Amino acid sequence: MVNMAPAIKFELDSLKPNHSCPNCGHQGLHIFYEVRNVPVHSCLMMPTKEQALDFPCGDVVLGFCPECGFISNVEFDTKWSAYAPNYESQQSYSPTFNKFAKFLADKWVQKYNLHDKDIVEIGCDKGDFLILLCELGNNRGVGIDPSVVPGRVQSEASDRVKFIQEYYSEKHAEYVGNFICCRHTLEHIQNTKEFVQTVRDSIGERTEIAFCLEIPDNTRVMQQMAFEDIYYEHCSYFSPGTLARLFRSCGFEVTDLYKEYGEQYLIVEAQPIPEATSDKVHPFEESVADVAKDVQYFAENIQSKLQYWKDSLSKMKAENQKVVVWGSGSKCVAFLTTLDTIDKIEYVVDINPNRHGKFIPGVGKEIMSPEFLKEYQPDKIIIMNEIYRDEIGKMLQDMGVVTELITL
Ligand SMILES: [Zn+2]
């Protein structure tokens, strides 16, 4: 493998020689963070409180690879990778999110001249983004995802899009088209190298086909100690350099690498190359030693941040304040289970109507509609993602709800 920094010395005394890196095969990961007994899924909606509380649990134990900079949950068990139609992670109910999806789709349609083309999306969720790409450029689409619900997204482009309710594998090699994208999927996959290599193998010699992939950026998670972004379904965590090195090792050249969505998302754009490996390093890549520094900072400071939140929530409870969490997805589950403070919060609200009246796995709270706040009039609302602060503030104002907004 080229451009791979040599194994670096990591100051935490935490080397576990038994664990090997799923991203590069290096033997020996440094364990730096543990959260035991958390639900193995955050977005599978439960019909009753009992079923939600009985939900299976697993452990998050993060290991850092000193060879490639990859971070993975070494306790992750692929048997829990069950994504079904009741997996509700659709974010297209938020105008902020839709604006970003439209921006990205416009950008790719223009840049890759996606007009009257065939587009493949691996891990298309309910299909919103793929349908958007097909609407914008009169394209045809194939979306592969076990949680897809054909017909969920209404569009004039629907009849040009085929959905396959399966996990992506080498058997889908026939679906390559003119452009391949994959958003917020790789972080759910344990064997990251095998996945990217499968995509590369499916492309074969058609080196004009671009592959664009988006995932959460873990640099921010480490530097801001964003513990709400560490949960069981996410077994794989990437910084820009680690992602770029993976793509190169699988026969791609990295043509662009950047962050979007308030620096939360990391996007790589890549082109397959005939040679085994590209030697073109993107200026946005950091070294493995840089990642090690971020991991070290996180490991040394995270416990005091967790303690701050535990104390704050206990104080609010003791003062009988009505505290609501806004956002019922993975960040909410991670926030409440990591802190072990489920009893400090009475209600969780969400704007996704498919979630209302359902119960959150492991947390057991019923998900309420924002309308509920008109009657409840909370003292404080804790927002799980700061990027929605203005959108939420406006909704509350329109509903006549006066409250304090807190971000993590
Ligand atoms: Zn590695």
Boltz pocket constraint, residues with backbone or C-beta under 6 A from the ligand:
constraints:
  - pocket:
      binder: B
      contacts: [[A, 21], [A, 22], [A, 23], [A, 24], [A, 25], [A, 26], [A, 65], [A, 66], [A, 67], [A, 68], [A, 69], [A, 70]]
      max_distance: 6.0
